[in-house]
Amino acid sequence: MKWITSVLRSAAVQAAACGAVLLAAQQPAAAYSWDTVAIGGGGFVSAVIPSKTEAGVVYARTDVGGAFRWDNANGRWVSLLDWVADDQTGYLGVESLAIDPKSARNIYMLVGISYFNGGKSAILRSTDYGATFTTIDVSGQFKAHGNGMGRQNGERLVVDPGSSNVLYVGTRWNGLFKSTNSGSTWSQVSSLNVTTTPNDNGISVVMADPSSVSGGVAQRLFVGVSRYGSVGANFYRSDNAGASFSAVSGAPSGLMPQRAAFDGAGNLIVTYGNGAGPHGNQSGSEPMDSGQVWKYTIASGAWTNITPAGVTRAFSGISVDPNNSQRMVASTTNQYAAQGGTWGDRIYITSNGGASWTDVIARGFARNDGGISWIGNGSIHWAGTVAFDPFNTKTVWVTSGNGIFKTSDIDAVPTTWTFNTKGLEETVPLNAVSIPGGPLLSALGDVDGLLHYNPFTYTNPMYDPRMGTTTGLAVADANTSMAVRVGANMYTSANGGVNWNQVGMNGSKGQVALSASGAALLHSPENSTTTYRSTNMGASWSAVGGLGVNNARPVADPANASKFYVYSPSDGSFMISTDAGASFWKFNTLATWGSDVIRAAPGREGDIWVPLYAGGLARTTSSGWQFSNLANVSYCAAVGFGKAASGSNYPTVFIWGTVGGVRGLFRSTDAGANWTRINDNGHQYGGVGNGRFLVGDMNTFGVVYMSTAGRGIVMGRP
């Protein structure tokens, strides 16, 4: 995911400070069905990996949204990791995925994100196409970072083609490891004198040569390392199943290996770039703007440069037609060349082993949105992997920073690339508002947000103009035609988000709030201790007095247009404004390091709920004058409200928290006196993620929307 590393790390640190509570094995008390709001793609798919032994079986891994299996019969992706609990959020970062060459049923994943759960990492093993998994915690030996630079490299994890019991995994910081019992235990391969690299990407690719199987295992191994120049060799070979390794001479020393593929004719094809990728790093030391494609002849050790003529950009994806060793497809990454009215990567195909290549994009490019309207003229970019369908090699898959594209005929001119992401929800939701009598509005990382008139369809309109990430979103409670959203720019709407007008602002990004009437607009820019106020919808601004909270997240009282509230996690201050946001003053003190996503009960003045993580759930009905903690909630990460139940005079309350020693998503129809768990252990989604929101539907009782760390907006229905 392009933008979330630092903000998620901050949220994870706060959550960790409140202590971790393990989910008890308990089924829900209320029957619910679970899905994700239909958006389609939206985030970086790190790799697509078709099975070479079973037709129609294709897996995909993502940087923050888990892993998926292609459902060929229904033409959509099926999520495999929705069972991940909130003390395993990092497992949604899948750094590598390996399919057993002997059976597509058997898959393995290396999972973990460095800024979640203390960097907890695991090997996940499935023998039923990902329907169920065994989890092997490997944090004590090595750690993954599925959202780190180089996440599209690989694959780092490989099953030995000679034995389904033997696996190898290359790590970022701890070298090469081997398992001889299907991943249950691991030992470091000390014969390879490589641990980490200056860019923290370590071993980027591991290959086990199927033509070298002897004694039940592959004897020949290749290891690519994410470094170049004087730092050290970046390509190693073993001819004795890892008993010893030697650096391979002749490899391009000024570039880093990205991905590799055996051609079946005695060669290994390797793509290179001047960085870990998929884009340039922040320091500029790895710009990821140049690269090559090389053929390594295994028998002789000779290297041949087979880069497409005249192309100097970084390469990443590589695939060889299993029926024709001379036919290969490769992709650049981090290139922004003309691509059907926009800018993106190039895809090249050769039928003579790389002696000459055809630029498939330049030859003729057509785009099909695949029924997902928001993609518009979105490009194929950060094309980290490209792969032939082994059973129909006219079909080619390619991953992108916004999802997956597929062509059913790469030889056709023009070649049509279809956005193939139904079911593959991999966006980071940052906010949502359910409008009574109207749609659900969303705020999303990288892809703005949408007006979800129907959460099951992919044709809901995206906000226009677009600006990328929407960090803040607000709708006036008593005047729902008034809306505001903020990111790199700020836009206001007078018709509930249908049309938007850009306005000026101080700073950028951050959070916004609208008074109940919509007459007062507050904006807290990112990394600012100053909040700004406008009474003319952004035409002019003045600094708010008395607040001084960094990254403040103001909330409007839904019934009194003169009141706003702010909770400061760093010192527990609960602040109030009674002059429509012109000034604030400290009204009370709560526990520190709770969530600043506080909620006001719809239609009620002064009824504010504050989730305090291990501090529980606090509530005031006096605008903060007095608080009480709900005795039956021992942990709370998020709270939200939805339409009241029939016969109830109070909105339905939803929490992600711990009740009776059980962690999960709970619902109350009596203002928190009693709670019913509505999710189950198979639908945990890694918790509420950085968005930290629960939003009940204001039009349909019991429906709830939940943020995630990267699995889109989860939707539960009774």
N, C-alpha and C positions, 0 to 999 in steps of 0.2 A: 504494500500500500504506500502511495507516494508521500504522504505528508504526516503520518500519525506517530512516528517513533517517539519524539520527545514528549508530546502531550500524554501519550499512553504510559510512558515510563513514570511521569509525575503521578498519574492516577493510581498506577500500580503500587508505587511507594506508599501512598496514603492508605490504600487498602491493606497492604501488608502490615503497616504500623498498627492497624486495628486488630490484627490476629486472624489466623485462618481457622475456619470451622469446617470439618469434613461433613459431607452430605451423608445422612443416614439412609440406609436402604429401605425406603418406605414408598409405597405406591400412593398416588394422589387420592384424596377423598372425594373429588368431583371429576366426572368424566369430561375430558377436554380433547379436542383435536388440535394439532399443531402444524403450522406451516410458516412460510415466510411471505411477507408482502411482495407481490410480484414486481420486481424491478428488472432483473436480468443482468448479470455481470456487474460491472462497475469498478472492479478492482483488478490487481495484478495477478494473473494466473501464472505461477512460476514454471509449471511444466505440464504437458499433456503426454501420456504414456500409453500407447495401445499395446494390448497383449499380442505376442507373436505366435501364440498357440491356440487361441480361441477367438473366432470371429465375433465382432461386435462388442468385445470387452475392452473398454478404454477407461483409464483413470486420469484424473487431473488433480494437481496439488496447488494450493494457493499460499500466499505469504501470511495472511491473517484470518482467512475464512475457512480453514480446514481442507478436506479432500472430498472428491466426488467420483462417482462411477457413472458412466454413460448408460442410460436406459434406452437401448436401441428401439425397443418396441413402442415406447411412448415419446421418443424424440426429445428427451430432457435429461438433465443431470440429477442424480440422487446423492444427497449429502450423506457422508459416512461418519462424521464426528459430532453429531448433535448431542451425544451423551456426555460430552466433556463437561466436567463440573467447574465451579468458579475457583477452585483451588488448582485447576489444571488449564486455565485460560490459554496459557502459552502453547498448549497442544494444538491450537488452531493454526499455528505457524508450522507448516509441513516443509521441512528443509529438504527431504528426499523421500522418494517412493520407489520401491523395488517390487517387481512382479517375479514370482518364481518361474523360471523358464520351463519348468515341467508341468505347471498347472496355474492357470489364471485365477483360480480360487484363492491361491496363497499370495498375500501381499504383506509388505512390511513398510513401515514409515518411521522416519527419524523426525521427531517433533519437539518443539520448544521455542520460546521467544525470550531473549535475555532479560527483558524488563518486566516480565510477568512471573509471579509465583517464585521469586528468587532465582529465576533461570531454570526452574525444574524442567528436565528433559527426559524423553522416553523413547523406547522402541515400541511401536504398536504392531502386533502380529494378528493377522486374520486368516482363517482357513475357509471362509465362506463369502468371498467377494466383498468383504468389508461390512457384512451385516453385524458381526460381533468382533470384538478385539480382546486380546490379552495385552496387558500393559506391563512393560518391563522398565522400571525406573532406572535410568543410567546416569543420573545427575552426579553421582559420586565419582564417575569415571570420565565422562565427557558431557558437554552441553551443546545444544543446538541454538541457532538463532534464525528461525524461518523467515523473519522480516529484515534480515541483515543484507548488506551489500553482497552480491554474488549468489543470491538465493535462487536464481535461475540456472546456476551452474549444475554440472552433474552428469549422471546421477552419482552422488557420493556413497549411496547405499546400494549394494548389489548382492544378489543370490548367486552362488557358484553354479554354473551350468552343469557341473558334474554331480552335485549333491545338494538337495534341498535343505540339508541341515547346516550347510556352511554359508556364512555371510561375511561380508567385509563392509566396514563403514569408515569413511574418511571424515575427520572432524575439523572444526575451526581452530581449536586451541590445544588439542591433545594427541594429534597424530592419527595413525591408522589402527583400527581394532578389528578383531576377528571373533566370530562365534562358530562353534561346531555343534550347537544344539538348538538351531532354529531361532537364535536371538535371545535365548533365555539367560545366557551369561556371555560375557565378553572379556577378551584379554588383548592387551596392547601388542601390536606387532613391532617389536623393538628393532627388527632388522631394517626398518625404514627410519632413517635419521631425520625425520621431519615432525615438528610439533605444530607450532603456529607460524603465522606470517605477519609482516608489518601491517597489512590491511585487515587482519582478523578474519580472513576468509579461509585460511588453512588449506586443507586438501579439497580441491574443487571437483574432482572426478575420479572414479574408480572403475576400472574395466577388467572383467575376467574373460579371457579368450576361450570361446567354446571349442575352437579347433585344437586346443591344447590339453583337453581332458585326458588324464592318465591316472590310474590308481583311484578312480572315483572322484577326482577333483580337478579343477583347472590348474594347470601348472604355470601358465603365463598370466601375469597380472600387470596392468598399467595403472599408474597413479599420476594424476595431474595436480600441480601445486600452484596456488594463487600468488605467484611472485615472479619477478623478472629482474634482469640485470645483475648487479653485483650481490644482490641479496642471496642468490643461490639458484640451483637448478630447479626447473619447474616440471620436469617430466621424468618418471622413474619406471623401471621395468624389473620384474622378477620372472625367472624361468623355473622356479622350484617351489611354487605355491606359497610364496612369501617368506621362505627361509632366508633369503637374501635379496637385496635390491641394489640396483646400480642406476646412476643417473644416465639418461639417454642423451648422447651427444647429437648435435645437428638440429635440435629443436630451436625454433626462433627464440632467442634469449631476451628480446625486447618486448615480448608480448606474453600474456597469461592465457593458459588453456581454459576454455569455456565448457565445451561439450565434445563428445567423441562418439564414433560409431564404427563398428567392424563392417567391412564391405563384403565379407564372405569369400574374398579372393586373395586373402593373405595380407590385407592392408588395414590400417587403422586411420580413419579420417578424423582430424582434429581441427576445431575452430578456435581462433585466438582473438583477443582484444587487449587493448592497453589499459586494463583495469579489471576489477571484479565484476563491474556492471550491476544492474542492467543500464545504469546511467553513470555519469561522472560523479566522483565523490566531492564532498564539500571543500576539501583543501585544494582541489585541482590537480593533485599529484597523479590521479588516475582519471583522465578525462573521458575515457571510453569513446574515443572518436576515430580510432584506427585499428586495423586488424587484418587477419589473413585466414586462409584455409589451407591446410597442409595434409599430404598423404604420407603416412609412415609405412614403409614396406617392412613387414615383421621379419622376414627371413634374412634380408641383407642389412637392415638397419638404416636404409637410405631414406632421406626426406625429399619430397617433391612439393614445391609450392604450386598449388592448383587454385589459387585465388582467382575469381572472375577478373578478366582483363580490365585494367583501368579503375578497379574498385579499391579504395583504401580504407573503407569504414570498418568498424568492429563487427565481427561475426559471432554468432552464438549457436543458433539452431542448426542441426545436421541430421539427416536421415538417409538411409540407403534402401533402395528397393530390394526386398528379399529375393526377388526373382531375377534381378539383373544388377550385378555388382557395378556396372558402369553408370547406372542411373541414380542420381543423388539429388537431394533438395537441401538448400542451405538458406539461412536468413541472417540479415544484418540485425544489429540491435542498437538502439539509441541514435538511429539515423532519421532525419526528418527531410525526406525527399518528397516531391510531388506524388500524391497518391489519391487520385479520383476526387479532386477538389479540396483535399486537405493534405497533410504531411505525415509521413510515417516511414516504416522500414521497407526494405527491398527483399524479395524472395527470388532465389535463383535456382534453376534446374539444369542438370547436365545429363546427357545420355552417352558420354564418352569418357567417363571416369574423371571429369574435371578438366579435360583438355580445352573445352569451351563451355560456356554457360549462357543460358537465356534468362534475361531479366523478366520475370513473369509479370511484375507490376507494370513496368514500362511497356511491355508488349500489348497490354490491354487489361484494364482493371475495371471490374464492376462490383458493386456492393449490394448485398441483400440484407435488410435489417432483421431478418428471421422472425418478424412479428414483434420485435422489441423497438418501439418507436423512438425512444430517447436517444438511441445511438446515432440517428441522423447520418451525418457524413463523418462520424468518428473513424479514426484511422487505426490500422494495425501498427502498433508501436511497441517498443520494448519486446520485440519478437524473440523471446528467450529460447523457445523450442519450436521446431517444425517437425512434423512426422507424417510419413506415409501410413495409410491404413494397410497393414501387411496383407490383408485379404482382398483388397481392391485398391491397387496402387495408383489409380487415377485420383483417388480421394486423398487429400492432404489436410492435416490439422495444423494450426499455428496459434500460439498463445500471444496474448497482448496485454498491455497495461489496463485494458478495460474489459477483458474477458477472453473468449476463444472464437476464432473464425475458422471456417472449414469450406473447402471447395470440393465438389463432387467430381470435377474434371479439371485437373491442373493443365491439361493439354489444350483446353478450349481457349479460343481467342474471341472476345475477351474472356479472361478467367473470372468467374463470379465467386466472391468470398462472402459467405453467409455468416452473420453474427449468431453464434451457436451457443447461447448461454441460458436458455430457459432452465430454471431450477438451480442454476449456479449463482446463488445470491452471495456476493462477496463485496458488499459495501460496508462502510463504517457509519452507522447512523449516529448523529449528534443531537438531534432533537426531533420532536414530532408534536403536532397539535391536532386534536380531533375537534372539528367545528360542529356544534349542534346544527343539524339540518344541512350540513355541508360535508366536504371531503376531509380526508386525513392529509395534512401537510407534513412533509418531511424535510429535514435538514441533513445532508449527507456529505461525507468526505469525498472530494474529487469530482463528484457528479451532481453538485448543486442540491437538488431536491425535486420532488414532484407533487402534483395534486392527485392524490389517489382517490378517484371517484369510485373505483372498484379495486379492492386490494388483490383480486385474483387475476386481473388482466394486465398485459404488458403494454397497453396503449395509452396509459395515463400520461398527461402532458408534463414535461419537465419545465421548470421555471425558465422564463425568457425575459430579459437577457440572461445568459449563463455567465458564471464567474468562477466555476470550479467548486471549491469547498464552501459550503454554507456552515459557518460556525454557530450563528445565533439566529433564532426565529421566535417571533412573538405575534400573537393575535389579541386584540382588545376583547376582554371577556364580555362586556356589555354592548359591544359594537363590532361584531365579528367581521364586518367588511374591511376593517382597518387591520393591516398586517405589515410586518417589517422583517427583513432578513439581512444578514450581514456576513461578509467574508472579506475578500480583498476589496469589495465595494459594498455600498449599502443601497438597498432598494426598498421602497415603500409601495403599498398597494391599497387602493380604496375599494376593491371588489373581491376581497378574500383570497388574494393571491393569483387571480386570473391574469391581471396585467400588473407590471411593475415599472416604477419610475426611479431612476438613479438620483440619489441626493448626496450632498457633501457630508463629510464626517471628519473627526479628529482621530488619528490613528487608524487601525484597521482590525478586522476580525473581531474576536471577543464575543460579548453577549449583549442582547437587547431586551427591553421590556416596554410594554405599552400599558398605560393606565387603563382602568376599566372602560372609560369612555373613549379612549384613543387620543385624548387631547395632549397627553404628555408622553414623550418618548425618551427613554434612557438608553445610553450606549456606554458600555465598559469595554474599551479597546483591549486587545491582547497585551499582556505584560505591562499594564498601566495601573497606577494607583488612583488615577483620576477618572471619574465617571462623568459623562456629559449629558446634558438635558436639552431637549428641543420641544417647543410648544407649537411648532408649525411644520411638523413631520419632516424635519431635517433641513429646512431652509436656513436656519441659524441655530447656534449652539452656545450654551454657557456651562461652565464647570459646576458640578454638584458640590455643595458644601458639606463638610463634616463626615465624609465617608472614608476616603483614604485606604480602601481595601484593594489590594492587588488582584487583578482578574475578578473583580466583583461580579456576582451573578444576581442582579436585582429581579424580584418577583413582584408583580402588581397584585394588590388586593382586588378580588373579582367583583366586589360589591361597593367599594368606596374608592372613587377615583382619586382621592387625595392621598392614599396610602401606598407605599412600596416597602418591601422588606429585603434585607440582605443578611445572610449568615456567613461569617468569616471562619473557615476551618482552622486557620493558623492560631487564633487565640480564642475561638468559641464565641466571639461577639455576635449578638443578634441585634441588628440595626433596623431602625424604623424611620420612615419619612411620613409626615402628616401634612406636607405642603406640596403634594403632587410631584415629589422627587427633587424639589429645589434644594433641600438639605436633609441630612440624616443625623440621627443621634443614637448612641448605644442605649438599648432598652433592657437588655438581659444578657446573661452569659450562659452558654451551654458547653457541653463537652467539646474538646478540640478534635480536629481532624475527622469530622463527619463529612458528609457530602454537601456541597453547596447547591445541589439541585433540590431545593426545598419546594414544597407544593402548597398551594392555597386551595382549600375545598371550594369547588364551583358554587357560586351564588351566595357565599357566606362571608360576612365581614370578619376579619381577624382570626379565621380558623386556618392555622398554618401547621404543617407537618414537616418535621426535619429528620431525615435518616442519618443516624450517627454511627454507622458501622457497628463496632463492638459496643458502642454506647447505647445501642438500641434505637428506639423510635420515639421522638419527643413530639408533643402536640400542645398547641396553645389555642384557646378560643377567645383570647383577650388581646390579640394583636402582638403577643409577646410579653405582656405584663407578667403572666404566670405560665409556666410550662409543667407538664407532667409526662412521665415516660409510661408507655404502654407496658404493663407488667408481663404480658405474655409474649413479647417480642424481645429476644436477647441480642439479636443482630439485625441490622437493616442497612442495605446498600442503596435501595431506591424505593420510592413511594409514588403512587399516582392515583387518579380518580377516573371513574367512568360513570355511565348512566346508572341511576339507582335501580334496584330490583323492584319488581312489582310489589306494591304495598309498603315500600320503604320510603321514608322521607329524607334519607341521607344518601349521597352519592356512594357508589361502590368503591371500596378502597382496595388497591392492589399493592403488595410489597414483594420485593426480593429480599428474603431474610431468613431468620431462624426462629421457628415457633415450636415449642416442645422438643427442642433438641434436633429438629429436622430442618435442613437448609432447602429452600426451594421458593417457588412463586406461589403466594397465598392471596386469597380473596376474602374480604369481609363485607357483609351487607348490613352490619350494625355498628358502623363507626369504630371498628377495631375491637369490639368486645369479644368476638369469636372469629376464628380464621379457618379457612378451608384450603388445603393445598390443592392446586389445580394442575401443576406440571408433574412429570414423572422422571425417573432416573434416565430415561432415554431421550429426554428433551430438556437439557440444561443449558446448552449453547455457550458454555463458558461463562455464564453470568451476564451482568448488564453492561460490561465493557466500559469504554470511556464515555459513552453517551449518558450512562447512569440514569436512564429513564424508563419508567413504566407509564404508559398512557392508555387509560381505558377509553373505549369507544363511547362517545357521547350520544350515539344514536341507537346502539344495540346493546342491551344488557349483557354483561359478562365477557364481551370481547375485549381483549387487552393486547397492546403492542409493546414490545420490549426491545431495547437497544442491545447490541452485542459488540464484541471486540472486532468483528469483521464478517459476521454471518448475515448481514443485512438486518432488516426489521422483522423480528419474530412476531407471529400472530397466533394467539390462542383463542379458541372458540368453544363455548360450552355445547 
